[in-house]
Amino acid sequence: MRRRDRFLLAAATVCAVCAVALSQAGRRPVPSAERTTLLNVTAVRADGSPTPISNKEVALYDDGVEQTVQSFTPDPTPARIVLLVDNSKSLRTDVPKLAQVAREFIYEIYEGDQLLIVGYDEQAEIVTDWTDNPKQVEASLNMLRKQGEPHLFDAIAATIDEALRPLSGGSRKRVIVLIGDGLDRGSKTKFKDALAELQREDIAVYALQIPDRTGGALRRDQPKPAKVVEQLAEATGGRVLPLTDPRAAAHDICDELRKNRYLLAYVPSAFSSYDARRLLVTGNPGINFRYKAAQPPK
């Protein structure tokens, strides 16, 4: 056998072994033609400096494997924000307070942003369709009421399916602002499935948290309400704010979406074909990052 033939045979053997190893580990290489993956990241310099953060200051690990960050660029594009308002009867706040939150957001959004208000109890219903018009919001707030039980997880699923997924081709900046205490009573959708769908769509959840009406009671098949709120926010790259000052909360969220959101671009080198892939974004000291915690399998 000539030397060149021996070399080609050895190379083929190495490739075959690597492919088997990846397969046995539940991972497969990504075809070179596969589209670049985009990840929404909130990034802020701890010293408050407005200097943009570059890809040289950022590192990404996908399923424990360091990836090449192709770009890390500010995303000043308009946001699509859904206010998901708990309408249920036993919620520990009143309708005027809920309406005030909506008023604060419509006056804090930036040019190009749009707001959708959805109220939920046993059903999720549109209170105000996509708008940036304060008068339209004001005219619709009388639809808010308090009745029934909170089917939170069903409401999240419906909001994704009917309001946010249809925007995926034109808007990367899709957000749910939950106004409630995290209690769910009676949803057909499971908590883990609602969370996985938010992560799959890269939709961040912010929450204006209302005190837990159950007093922290144990839940048999799902987290306590306060834990639901915490996990929804932390696992999707959002955060939890108190309802005590809705104007400040609306200002902070809208400001963050316009000024501190970035798009991280990379091509995964390999990924699990059946497990959720854990994501880790890190970088130079003095930079704080928030992003979704995992990418569920498709």
Secondary structure, DSSP 4 states (H G I P E B T S, - for coil): --HHHHHHHHHHHHHHHHHHHHHHTTEEEPPTTSPPEEEEEEEEETT---PPPPGGGEEEEETTEEE---EEEE--PPPEEEEEEE--TT-SS-HHHHHHHHHHHHHHPPTT-EEEEEEESSSEEEEEEEE--HHHHHHHGGG----S---HHHHHHHHIIIIIGGGTTT-S-EEEEEEE----SS-SS-HHHHHHHHHHHT-EEEEEEPPPTTSS---SSS--HHHHHHHHHHTBT--EEETT-HHHHHHHHHHHHHHSEEEEEE--SEEESSSPEEEEEEESTTEEEE-BSEE---
